[in-house]
């Protein structure tokens, strides 16, 4: 998960190294936290996570 500033109060979100979507800077932190938490839950639920 990545983010670059795009100017004019918004930026681009990158997922797996590829452009995904634009978002306002005001929403960005909460959005990135949500994406990280969702990914962490996915990884923890994976069969290999127990090892």
Secondary structure, DSSP 8 states (H G I E B T S, - for coil): -EEEEEETTEEEEEETTEEEEEEEHHHHHHHHHHHHHHHHHHHHHSGGGG-
